[in-house]
Amino acid sequence: MQKTLTQWTAVLLVGAGLFLGGCGAAQTTNPDAPKSGQTVAEQDQKASRTQASQFTIYRAGKGGKLTAGTVKLTASREKLPLQLLKELVEKRPEGDTTFPKGLKVNKVTVKGQVATVDFSKEFRTRRGDQDTVLMLYAIVDTLTELPEIQSVQFTSAGKKVTVLGGQDLETPLKRNKSYIAK
């Protein structure tokens, strides 16, 4: 009797071990799960970063002030500063003379809340204090609408611009609301 009881105990223990061991190894697949190795949360986060949103840009208006406008853009957070400036500079309305003709935005990098904007060589052709100030603050005030940017440094064809149209650009420019129309 003792031997039979021991055998049944062994069978029960082995069976329980197989049952419990199999429970942990079972995996189910979700047909909606991401195929690229990303989790659903990562894909949702990426989708929200590239969702179309409205952003404020500033253009020269009447009376030597900047006027706010909105644009709808779809871009990742990393590419947003470049897209905003391309919209501001390269897609300007007919008759807008804020930016020199042929000016292109080469790239925008953000490091430590400072955006460095690299323009084509036409950037250096701007003359006249008032036109230069409006051009610079259209750029600065547009970019500083983004919370991760607090100031803007300017380069042209990869070289730092330290003076433009009488304006000192040695240090990055910060937002200046005095140029924005109320």
Backbone torsions as a table, in degrees:
resi	resn	phi	psi	omega
1	MET	NA	-40.5	178.4
2	GLN	-61.3	-39.7	-178.5
3	LYS	-67.2	-41.7	179.7
4	THR	-65.6	-41.2	178.9
5	LEU	-64.4	-39.8	178.6
6	THR	-66.3	-39.7	178.8
7	GLN	-65.0	-44.1	178.7
8	TRP	-64.4	-37.5	178.5
9	THR	-64.0	-41.9	179.4
10	ALA	-64.2	-43.1	179.7
11	VAL	-62.4	-44.1	179.7
12	LEU	-63.6	-42.4	180.0
13	LEU	-65.3	-43.4	178.5
14	VAL	-64.8	-44.6	179.0
15	GLY	-62.4	-44.2	178.9
16	ALA	-64.1	-40.1	178.5
17	GLY	-63.1	-42.1	178.4
18	LEU	-65.9	-42.9	-179.6
19	PHE	-62.8	-50.6	-178.2
20	LEU	-67.9	-38.2	178.0
21	GLY	-64.9	-37.6	179.2
22	GLY	-69.2	-29.8	-179.2
23	CYS	-65.5	-40.0	-178.6
24	GLY	-73.2	-26.0	-175.2
25	ALA	-87.9	-14.2	-176.9
26	ALA	-69.4	132.9	177.4
27	GLN	-129.8	140.2	176.2
28	THR	-111.0	154.4	178.5
29	THR	-108.5	143.0	179.2
30	ASN	-103.8	119.4	-178.9
31	PRO	-63.7	-20.2	178.4
32	ASP	-91.6	-0.9	-178.1
33	ALA	-66.7	150.4	-179.6
34	PRO	-63.0	143.8	-178.7
35	LYS	-92.6	-17.5	-171.2
36	SER	-91.3	9.5	-178.5
37	GLY	90.3	-3.6	176.9
38	GLN	-89.7	150.6	174.3
39	THR	-77.4	166.1	177.9
40	VAL	-61.3	-40.4	179.6
41	ALA	-61.9	-41.1	178.5
42	GLU	-64.8	-40.0	178.7
43	GLN	-67.5	-39.6	177.5
44	ASP	-63.5	-41.0	179.3
45	GLN	-64.8	-41.5	179.0
46	LYS	-64.6	-41.6	179.2
47	ALA	-62.6	-39.0	180.0
48	SER	-70.7	-27.5	177.8
49	ARG	-72.8	-23.6	-177.8
50	THR	-109.5	15.5	180.0
51	GLN	-73.7	144.4	178.8
52	ALA	-66.2	132.6	179.1
53	SER	-142.7	163.4	177.1
54	GLN	-96.9	140.2	-179.3
55	PHE	-132.5	152.1	179.4
56	THR	-91.7	132.7	171.5
57	ILE	-125.8	155.1	-177.2
58	TYR	-117.0	130.9	178.2
59	ARG	-124.1	155.6	177.5
60	ALA	-64.0	133.4	178.7
61	GLY	-121.8	-160.2	-179.4
62	LYS	-76.9	152.2	175.4
63	GLY	73.4	21.6	177.7
64	GLY	68.9	27.1	179.1
65	LYS	-120.3	162.2	175.7
66	LEU	-93.5	139.9	175.8
67	THR	-113.1	141.5	-178.7
68	ALA	-82.7	141.2	173.3
69	GLY	-137.9	169.1	178.4
70	THR	-122.2	148.4	174.5
71	VAL	-132.2	149.7	177.3
72	LYS	-104.5	122.0	-177.7
73	LEU	-129.6	149.5	172.0
74	THR	-120.9	106.9	-178.8
75	ALA	-154.8	153.6	173.9
76	SER	-68.2	159.5	-178.4
77	ARG	-58.0	-35.1	-178.9
78	GLU	-69.6	-33.2	-177.1
79	LYS	-95.0	-5.5	-175.9
80	LEU	-60.3	-46.5	179.0
81	PRO	-57.0	-42.0	178.7
82	LEU	-64.6	-43.7	179.6
83	GLN	-64.2	-40.4	178.2
84	LEU	-60.8	-45.9	-179.1
85	LEU	-69.2	-36.2	176.0
86	LYS	-61.8	-40.3	177.4
87	GLU	-63.8	-43.8	-178.4
88	LEU	-68.6	-47.4	-170.9
89	VAL	-89.7	-47.5	-170.8
90	GLU	-91.8	-14.1	179.5
91	LYS	-120.2	41.0	-176.8
92	ARG	-72.0	153.7	179.9
93	PRO	-66.4	157.8	177.1
94	GLU	-56.1	130.4	177.4
95	GLY	88.2	-6.6	178.6
96	ASP	-74.3	120.0	-178.1
97	THR	-110.7	19.6	-179.5
98	THR	-61.3	-38.5	-175.9
99	PHE	-113.1	144.9	178.6
100	PRO	-59.3	146.4	178.8
101	LYS	-60.7	135.8	178.3
102	GLY	82.8	1.1	-178.9
103	LEU	-64.9	133.4	177.6
104	LYS	-125.4	147.8	174.5
105	VAL	-93.2	114.8	-179.1
106	ASN	-78.0	-50.0	178.7
107	LYS	-164.8	162.3	176.0
108	VAL	-134.4	126.6	174.9
109	THR	-121.5	144.3	179.8
110	VAL	-121.6	124.7	179.5
111	LYS	-144.1	121.0	178.4
112	GLY	59.3	41.8	178.2
113	GLN	69.3	10.9	175.2
114	VAL	-112.4	122.9	175.5
115	ALA	-92.7	129.8	173.1
116	THR	-106.7	120.9	-177.0
117	VAL	-109.0	124.8	178.0
118	ASP	-106.4	121.7	179.2
119	PHE	-108.8	164.4	173.4
120	SER	-68.1	171.5	-175.3
121	LYS	-60.4	-21.7	179.3
122	GLU	-61.9	-21.6	179.7
123	PHE	-56.5	-38.7	-176.2
124	ARG	-76.0	-4.9	-177.0
125	THR	-86.1	-6.9	-177.8
126	ARG	-66.1	129.0	178.5
127	ARG	-125.6	154.5	178.8
128	GLY	93.4	127.0	-174.9
129	ASP	-61.1	-48.7	-175.0
130	GLN	-65.5	-45.2	178.0
131	ASP	-62.7	-40.5	-179.9
132	THR	-65.3	-45.8	-180.0
133	VAL	-59.6	-46.6	180.0
134	LEU	-63.9	-40.1	178.0
135	MET	-62.6	-49.6	-177.6
136	LEU	-62.0	-45.1	-177.3
137	TYR	-79.0	-19.6	169.7
138	ALA	-62.8	-41.4	179.5
139	ILE	-70.2	-52.0	-176.4
140	VAL	-62.0	-48.8	-177.1
141	ASP	-68.1	-30.1	175.7
142	THR	-68.5	-48.8	-177.8
143	LEU	-68.3	-34.7	-178.7
144	THR	-78.0	1.4	167.4
145	GLU	-67.3	-25.2	177.9
146	LEU	-81.4	129.4	-174.2
147	PRO	-62.6	-24.0	-177.7
148	GLU	-82.9	-3.9	-179.4
149	ILE	-117.0	125.2	179.4
150	GLN	-112.1	-22.0	-179.9
151	SER	-154.8	166.1	-174.7
152	VAL	-132.9	132.1	175.1
153	GLN	-109.0	145.4	-176.1
154	PHE	-114.3	136.2	170.6
155	THR	-132.4	158.3	177.4
156	SER	-136.4	124.1	-176.3
157	ALA	51.9	38.6	175.9
158	GLY	84.1	-3.3	-178.3
159	LYS	-109.2	136.4	-179.3
160	LYS	-61.6	134.5	175.7
161	VAL	-99.3	119.8	-176.9
162	THR	-102.3	-23.9	177.9
163	VAL	-143.7	137.8	177.3
164	LEU	-147.0	120.8	178.9
165	GLY	53.8	36.2	-179.5
166	GLY	85.4	-2.5	-179.0
167	GLN	-94.7	129.7	178.5
168	ASP	-77.0	118.7	179.6
169	LEU	-117.2	20.3	-178.9
170	GLU	-58.8	-43.2	177.3
171	THR	-106.9	152.8	179.8
172	PRO	-58.3	142.7	178.5
173	LEU	-84.5	140.1	176.6
174	LYS	-103.2	163.2	178.4
175	ARG	-53.0	138.8	178.5
176	ASN	-136.1	101.4	-176.2
177	LYS	-70.2	-12.6	-178.1
178	SER	-67.7	-17.5	178.3
179	TYR	-89.8	-7.2	-177.1
180	ILE	-92.2	128.0	177.4
181	ALA	-64.3	143.5	-179.1
182	LYS	-87.5	NA	NA
